[in-house]
Amino acid sequence: MFAALDRSFRMIGGVPTYVLTDNERTITVDHVAGIPVRNPQIVAFARHYSTAVHTCMPADPASKGGVENAVKIAKADLVPKETNLRPEYASFLELEQACEVFMEDVNSKVHRATLEIPKDMLRLIERPKLHPVPAVPVTASFGQVRQVPPNTPMVTYEHSRYSVPHTLMGQRVWVRSTDTHVVIVHVGLYGPMEVARHQLTRPGVPAIIDAHFPPASAGALERVIRPTNKAEEEFLVLGAGAALWLKEAAAAGTNKIRHKMERATALAAMLGNDAVDQGLGAAAVHHRFTHEDLVSIITNTATGELAGDGNNTRHTVTDQGQWLSQGTGGWANFGTTNTTNTAENSDTTDLEGATE
């Protein structure tokens, strides 16, 4: 309830002189001679926000009826019923979003009693008369303070562990429990917000929501290139070909990679980044990692473009049947007896004898 009041104050942009609520136990713990005895926590809350908390008179239409009617209107629209055809909420977040839509709809229409739009009245008439909202919300009622570790989005409560969103790592949260759930609250720029709700668990069985954890990194199988000095940055800025060359050259155990990167950067200053980046990409594909190889690839590419009509397409032939080299296919049957050829030779000899 304290979190709801704090957020309401921040949404309307100020604190009223008093708030009116029903006689629930969180506000009034007893009545003595018709005088309500306040809960000490609500007294501390009201003092923190420079406001006063008043409760409705029993069976009084002016106070109790007004509070109950406001709740009745909200329930008629927000609680899933056959009359409003609203489906069940899949999460508390969906209920919160539905409340925001309901408030925007109600506060944007002309009120039949005042004939004014409520949000315009708040902005022009009511907000200038409100007290300022304290920068730090009251947190005594949110539960026990827990510091989220900087490397693990988990907190410990009653010897059990519960997950929180990973964006809160290194920050402070408050944890409290009900009969069945553990509620975790974080105080941010917009006041206290419920960030996690778990069913009670026991020690040794952590309560985890997968969405609270960041996406798992690829680890050692997928290295991300990050330049650590100016020379590396100047080389990688050449383009994707340079990045591919670095990965392939490192995987092949190439010597003096830094020196070759510096020479490629110097070459790009003379020939242009595009030509050198294209040459580095081709060198990486064919595993040619010397500087002379790079110069040769760039020179041959430039020569071919000048000699052609501008429509030359270079590609690597991977089908061995199209290679011009002789290959070793002719030696496949070396040392074996080819019965087919022997039979053919025998038939040829007989024919020649018959002819003679």
SULTA-V629122 format. One record per run of one state. SS is the DSSP state (alpha for helix, beta for strand, coil for the rest). FROM is the first residue (numbers start at 1). LEN is the number of residues. If there is no record, write none. Layout:
ss: [SS;SS]
from: [FROM;FROM]
len: [LEN;LEN]
//
This chain:
ss: [coil;alpha;coil;beta;coil;beta;coil;beta;coil;beta;coil;alpha;coil;beta;coil;alpha;coil;alpha;coil;beta;coil;beta;alpha;coil;beta;coil;beta;coil;beta;coil;beta;coil;alpha;coil;beta;coil;beta;coil;beta;coil;beta;coil;alpha;coil;alpha;coil;alpha;coil;alpha;coil;alpha;coil;alpha;coil;alpha;coil;alpha;coil;alpha;coil;alpha;coil]
from: [1;2;13;15;16;18;22;28;33;35;39;40;50;52;56;61;79;92;108;110;111;117;118;130;131;132;144;148;154;158;160;164;166;169;172;178;181;189;191;200;207;208;210;213;219;222;230;237;240;252;257;272;273;286;291;308;320;323;329;332;339;356]
len: [1;11;2;1;2;4;6;5;2;4;1;10;2;4;5;18;13;16;2;1;6;1;12;1;1;12;4;6;4;2;4;2;3;3;6;3;8;2;9;7;1;2;3;6;3;8;7;3;12;5;15;1;13;5;17;12;3;6;3;7;17;1]
//
